[in-house]
Amino acid sequence: MTEPYMAGTGGALHARPWTLAASAALVLAIGLWANTVEAATSAAPVYSTESAKAEKSLLLDVTRAGARLIAVGDRGHILFSDDQGKSWTQSKVPTRQLLTAVYFVDDKHGWAVGHDAQVLVSADGGVTWTKQFEDLKREAPLLDVWFKNPDHGFAVGAYGALLETTDGGKQWNDVADRLDNEDQLHLNGIALVKDAGLFIVGEQGTMFRSSDDGQTWQKLEGPYEGSLFGVIGTAQPRTLLAYGLRGNLYRSTDFGDSWQKIDLQGARGALEFGLASATLLDDGNLVLVGNGGTVLRSTDDGQTFSVFNRSDRVALAGVSGKSGGGLVLVGQGGVHLASAQGAEGVQP
């Protein structure tokens, strides 16, 4: 798969690697936002279509809720597994929109976000879901979500979207005016950095950081002018990784004050596949995945990475660890169980 590029309102629009796979003709448009938007919608819900092949459909993110695995993706599909990914059960979900990200703050409370600026919530470990919020006028997706606790969280997305809730999602507030983002550049990822605060990355190398739980944000001059698709804090204080187009990966040990470019060399030379997602494993190792079946692993807090490209070359959009040291990968073709290095394993 070539690097993603799409024409959008007002010029070129870089998108996550999964965007073209999901909808090649997708055009994002700017919607009119109210400062405060109530979370409920009165429309009768349309549920995701049940499918025996849902675990083989396009999936864009995977996470853990305690010992349970939960994956989200195309057509509103949300799946959960209680046996380390060997088998999956499809949840009943009140949407058929593409879901882009999922986050659980504990083993019960989680949120999923996606197109139409939708936010879904679960209070039972991902078995059942309720739609908390949507804004059809935006015609643009939310792309990532993060919660500090069951009450306080943020969602980010296209055209500078930044939403906050302080009551578990009963009400979501538009707080994009806290950012110095006059051009409404897309915000692709949000993450917590240990002993430092919150960090956001996005289009054209956009970076923002907050040391006060997202109440104020500082815009940073980053090391890269291309799109960054995600950010992750490591196990070390004030240390994070930002990653994006064409294998670009940067590491900071001072909460974004300075950056080091991480060299990624594959079997055929420098890695040029886009990087889409990352996870911090229980043992402190870091794993990143992306286009071309790319799986990166670091055992030294992100200073160096091993580079592995799966033989199937599928575009990977999400990764989580499983017991025994293996990985659960999601993307094109749904769920892929893999070894610790990313090699193909026993399929579900």
C-alpha positions as CSV (number, residue, x, y, z in Angstrom):
1,M,0.0,0.0,0.0
2,T,1.3,3.4,-0.9
3,E,1.4,6.2,1.6
4,P,-2.0,7.7,2.1
5,Y,-2.9,11.0,0.5
6,M,-6.3,12.5,-0.1
7,A,-7.6,15.8,-1.4
8,G,-9.6,17.6,1.2
9,T,-11.3,21.0,1.7
10,G,-8.7,23.7,1.6
11,G,-5.8,21.6,0.2
12,A,-4.0,18.4,0.8
13,L,-5.1,16.1,3.6
14,H,-2.8,13.4,5.0
15,A,-4.8,10.6,6.7
16,R,-4.0,7.5,8.8
17,P,-2.9,4.5,6.8
18,W,-6.2,2.8,7.5
19,T,-8.3,5.6,6.0
20,L,-7.9,4.7,2.3
21,A,-8.5,1.1,3.1
22,A,-11.8,2.0,4.8
23,S,-13.0,4.5,2.2
24,A,-10.9,5.6,-0.8
25,A,-13.2,8.4,-1.7
26,L,-13.7,9.8,1.8
27,V,-13.8,13.6,1.8
28,L,-13.7,15.4,5.2
29,A,-15.7,18.6,5.5
30,I,-15.7,21.2,8.2
31,G,-18.8,21.1,10.4
32,L,-20.2,23.8,12.6
33,W,-19.7,23.0,16.3
34,A,-21.5,24.5,19.3
35,N,-19.4,25.3,22.3
36,T,-21.3,22.8,24.4
37,V,-23.2,19.9,22.8
38,E,-25.5,17.5,24.8
39,A,-24.4,13.9,24.5
40,A,-27.7,12.3,23.8
41,T,-29.4,11.8,20.5
42,S,-33.1,11.2,20.1
43,A,-32.9,9.2,16.8
44,A,-33.6,5.5,17.0
45,P,-30.4,3.6,17.0
46,V,-29.3,1.6,13.9
47,Y,-27.2,-1.4,15.1
48,S,-24.1,-2.8,13.5
49,T,-24.8,-5.8,11.2
50,E,-24.1,-9.1,12.8
51,S,-21.5,-11.1,10.8
52,A,-19.9,-14.5,11.3
53,K,-16.8,-13.0,9.5
54,A,-16.6,-9.8,11.6
55,E,-13.2,-10.9,13.0
56,K,-11.9,-10.9,9.4
57,S,-13.3,-7.5,8.5
58,L,-11.3,-4.2,8.6
59,L,-10.4,-3.5,12.3
60,L,-8.6,-0.3,13.3
61,D,-7.8,-0.6,17.0
62,V,-7.5,-3.2,19.7
63,T,-7.0,-2.8,23.5
64,R,-7.4,-4.7,26.8
65,A,-10.1,-4.4,29.4
66,G,-8.5,-6.4,32.2
67,A,-7.9,-9.8,30.7
68,R,-10.3,-9.2,27.9
69,L,-9.4,-8.1,24.4
70,I,-11.6,-5.6,22.5
71,A,-11.3,-4.6,18.9
72,V,-13.2,-2.0,16.8
73,G,-13.5,-1.2,13.1
74,D,-15.6,-1.1,10.0
75,R,-19.5,-1.0,10.0
76,G,-19.6,-0.4,13.8
77,H,-18.1,-3.7,14.6
78,I,-16.9,-4.2,18.1
79,L,-15.6,-7.6,19.1
80,F,-14.3,-9.0,22.4
81,S,-12.3,-12.1,23.3
82,D,-11.8,-13.8,26.6
83,D,-9.3,-16.5,25.3
84,Q,-6.4,-14.4,24.1
85,G,-7.8,-13.8,20.7
86,K,-8.5,-17.4,19.7
87,S,-12.3,-16.7,19.5
88,W,-14.3,-13.5,19.3
89,T,-17.8,-12.5,20.1
90,Q,-19.5,-9.6,18.4
91,S,-21.0,-6.9,20.6
92,K,-24.4,-5.3,19.9
93,V,-23.4,-1.7,18.9
94,P,-25.8,1.1,18.0
95,T,-24.0,2.3,14.9
96,R,-22.8,1.2,11.5
97,Q,-20.2,3.9,11.2
98,L,-16.5,3.2,11.0
99,L,-15.0,3.1,14.5
100,T,-11.4,4.3,14.7
101,A,-10.2,4.0,18.3
102,V,-11.1,2.4,21.6
103,Y,-9.8,3.0,25.2
104,F,-10.6,1.3,28.5
105,V,-9.7,3.0,31.8
106,D,-10.3,-0.2,33.7
107,D,-11.8,-3.6,33.1
108,K,-15.4,-2.3,32.8
109,H,-15.4,1.3,31.6
110,G,-14.5,2.1,28.0
111,W,-15.1,4.4,25.1
112,A,-15.0,4.0,21.3
113,V,-14.9,6.8,18.8
114,G,-15.4,7.1,15.0
115,H,-17.1,8.8,12.1
116,D,-19.9,11.3,12.5
117,A,-17.9,12.4,15.6
118,Q,-19.5,9.5,17.4
119,V,-18.6,8.4,20.9
120,L,-19.8,5.1,22.3
121,V,-19.5,3.9,25.9
122,S,-19.5,0.6,27.7
123,A,-19.8,-0.1,31.4
124,D,-19.6,-3.9,31.2
125,G,-16.2,-4.6,29.7
126,G,-17.3,-4.1,26.1
127,V,-20.2,-6.5,26.0
128,T,-22.8,-3.8,25.4
129,W,-22.5,-0.3,24.1
130,T,-24.5,3.0,24.2
131,K,-24.1,6.0,21.9
132,Q,-23.2,9.0,24.0
133,F,-22.5,11.6,21.4
134,E,-22.5,12.4,17.7
135,D,-22.4,15.4,15.5
136,L,-23.6,14.7,12.0
137,K,-22.9,18.3,10.8
138,R,-19.2,17.7,11.2
139,E,-19.1,15.0,8.6
140,A,-15.7,14.1,10.0
141,P,-14.3,11.5,12.4
142,L,-13.0,11.4,15.8
143,L,-9.6,9.6,15.6
144,D,-8.5,8.9,19.2
145,V,-9.7,8.9,22.8
146,W,-8.1,8.9,26.2
147,F,-9.5,8.9,29.8
148,K,-7.8,9.7,33.0
149,N,-10.6,8.0,35.1
150,P,-14.2,7.0,34.5
151,D,-15.3,10.6,34.6
152,H,-12.6,12.7,32.8
153,G,-11.6,12.1,29.2
154,F,-10.8,13.7,25.8
155,A,-11.4,12.8,22.2
156,V,-9.5,14.3,19.3
157,G,-10.1,14.2,15.5
158,A,-10.3,15.8,12.1
159,Y,-10.2,19.6,11.6
160,G,-8.8,20.3,15.1
161,A,-11.5,18.5,17.0
162,L,-10.9,18.4,20.8
163,L,-13.8,17.3,23.0
164,E,-13.7,16.9,26.8
165,T,-16.0,15.3,29.3
166,T,-15.8,15.6,33.1
167,D,-18.9,13.4,33.9
168,G,-18.2,10.2,32.1
169,G,-19.5,11.4,28.8
170,K,-23.0,12.5,29.8
171,Q,-21.9,15.8,28.3
172,W,-19.1,16.4,25.9
173,N,-17.7,20.0,25.5
174,D,-16.0,21.5,22.5
175,V,-12.7,22.8,24.0
176,A,-10.8,23.2,20.7
177,D,-10.3,26.9,21.5
178,R,-7.7,25.8,24.1
179,L,-5.3,24.9,21.3
180,D,-3.3,27.3,19.1
181,N,-4.6,25.6,16.0
182,E,-5.9,28.4,13.7
183,D,-5.6,26.2,10.6
184,Q,-7.7,23.4,12.2
185,L,-5.1,20.8,11.5
186,H,-6.2,17.3,12.1
187,L,-5.4,15.8,15.5
188,N,-4.6,12.1,15.1
189,G,-3.5,10.9,18.6
190,I,-3.5,11.7,22.3
191,A,-1.6,9.9,25.1
192,L,-0.4,10.3,28.6
193,V,3.3,10.7,29.3
194,K,4.5,9.4,32.7
195,D,5.2,12.1,35.3
196,A,4.6,14.9,32.7
197,G,1.1,15.2,31.2
198,L,-0.9,14.8,28.0
199,F,0.5,15.0,24.5
200,I,-1.4,15.4,21.1
201,V,0.1,14.9,17.6
202,G,-1.4,15.4,14.2
203,E,-1.3,16.8,10.7
204,Q,1.9,18.6,9.4
205,G,3.8,17.5,12.5
206,T,1.5,19.3,14.9
207,M,2.3,18.9,18.6
208,F,0.6,20.1,21.7
209,R,1.3,19.3,25.4
210,S,-0.5,19.9,28.7
211,S,0.8,19.6,32.2
212,D,-2.5,20.3,33.9
213,D,-4.9,17.6,32.7
214,G,-5.7,19.3,29.5
215,Q,-6.9,22.6,30.9
216,T,-4.2,24.5,29.0
217,W,-2.0,23.5,26.1
218,Q,1.3,24.6,24.7
219,K,2.0,24.3,21.0
220,L,5.5,22.9,20.2
221,E,7.8,23.2,17.2
222,G,8.2,19.5,16.4
223,P,11.0,17.8,14.5
224,Y,9.0,16.8,11.5
225,E,6.7,18.6,9.1
226,G,4.8,15.5,7.8
227,S,1.8,14.0,9.4
228,L,2.2,12.2,12.8
229,F,-0.4,9.4,13.2
230,G,0.2,8.7,16.9
231,V,2.0,9.2,20.2
232,I,2.8,6.9,23.1
233,G,4.4,7.4,26.5
234,T,7.0,4.9,27.5
235,A,7.7,3.3,30.9
236,Q,10.2,6.1,31.7
237,P,9.3,9.5,33.1
238,R,8.8,12.3,30.6
239,T,9.7,10.0,27.7
240,L,7.5,9.5,24.6
241,L,7.5,8.5,21.0
242,A,5.8,10.2,18.1
243,Y,5.4,8.3,14.8
244,G,3.9,8.8,11.3
245,L,4.4,8.8,7.6
246,R,7.2,6.9,5.8
247,G,8.6,5.3,8.9
248,N,9.3,8.5,10.7
249,L,9.8,7.9,14.4
250,Y,11.0,10.4,17.0
251,R,11.8,10.0,20.7
252,S,11.9,12.6,23.4
253,T,13.1,12.3,27.0
254,D,12.0,15.8,28.1
255,F,8.3,15.9,27.3
256,G,8.9,17.3,23.8
257,D,11.5,19.9,24.4
258,S,13.9,18.0,22.2
259,W,13.7,15.1,19.9
260,Q,15.9,12.3,18.5
261,K,15.1,10.6,15.2
262,I,15.1,6.8,15.6
263,D,16.7,5.0,12.7
264,L,14.7,2.1,11.4
265,Q,16.4,-0.4,9.2
266,G,14.6,-3.4,7.6
267,A,15.9,-6.2,5.5
268,R,15.8,-4.0,2.4
269,G,17.1,-0.8,3.9
270,A,15.5,2.1,5.6
271,L,11.9,1.5,6.6
272,E,9.5,3.7,4.5
273,F,6.1,2.3,5.6
274,G,3.7,4.5,7.6
275,L,3.4,3.7,11.3
276,A,-0.2,3.6,12.6
277,S,-0.3,2.5,16.2
278,A,1.7,1.6,19.3
279,T,1.4,-0.2,22.6
280,L,3.3,-0.4,25.8
281,L,3.5,-4.0,27.0
282,D,3.4,-5.1,30.7
283,D,7.1,-5.8,30.6
284,G,7.9,-2.3,29.4
285,N,8.6,-3.3,25.8
286,L,7.2,-1.1,23.1
287,V,5.5,-2.4,19.9
288,L,4.6,-0.3,16.9
289,V,2.7,-1.4,13.7
290,G,1.9,0.0,10.3
291,N,1.7,-0.5,6.6
292,G,3.3,-3.4,4.8
293,G,2.9,-5.7,7.7
294,T,5.4,-3.7,9.7
295,V,6.0,-4.7,13.3
296,L,8.6,-2.8,15.4
297,R,9.7,-3.9,18.9
298,S,11.9,-2.1,21.4
299,T,13.3,-3.6,24.6
300,D,15.2,-0.4,25.6
301,D,12.5,2.2,26.1
302,G,12.4,3.1,22.5
303,Q,16.1,3.9,21.9
304,T,16.3,1.1,19.3
305,F,13.9,-1.2,17.5
306,S,13.9,-4.5,15.7
307,V,12.1,-4.3,12.4
308,F,9.9,-7.1,11.1
309,N,7.7,-7.1,8.0
310,R,5.1,-9.9,7.8
311,S,5.0,-12.0,4.7
312,D,1.4,-11.2,4.2
313,R,2.2,-7.4,4.0
314,V,-1.2,-6.4,5.3
315,A,-1.7,-2.9,6.6
316,L,-1.8,-3.1,10.4
317,A,-3.7,-0.5,12.4
318,G,-3.6,-1.7,16.0
319,V,-1.7,-3.9,18.4
320,S,-2.0,-5.3,21.9
321,G,-0.1,-7.8,23.9
322,K,-1.4,-11.2,25.0
323,S,-0.3,-13.7,27.7
324,G,2.8,-15.7,26.8
325,G,4.5,-12.8,25.1
326,G,2.6,-12.9,21.8
327,L,0.8,-10.1,20.0
328,V,-2.7,-9.5,18.8
329,L,-2.6,-7.4,15.6
330,V,-5.6,-5.9,13.8
331,G,-6.0,-4.2,10.4
332,Q,-6.7,-5.4,6.9
333,G,-8.1,-8.9,7.2
334,G,-9.2,-8.4,10.8
335,V,-7.4,-10.2,13.6
336,H,-3.9,-11.6,13.3
337,L,-2.4,-13.6,16.1
338,A,1.4,-13.3,16.1
339,S,4.6,-14.1,17.8
340,A,6.4,-11.6,20.0
341,Q,8.2,-10.3,17.0
342,G,5.1,-10.1,14.8
343,A,5.4,-13.3,12.8
344,E,2.3,-15.1,11.8
345,G,0.9,-17.3,14.6
346,V,-2.1,-19.5,15.2
347,Q,-5.1,-17.8,13.6
348,P,-8.4,-17.4,15.5
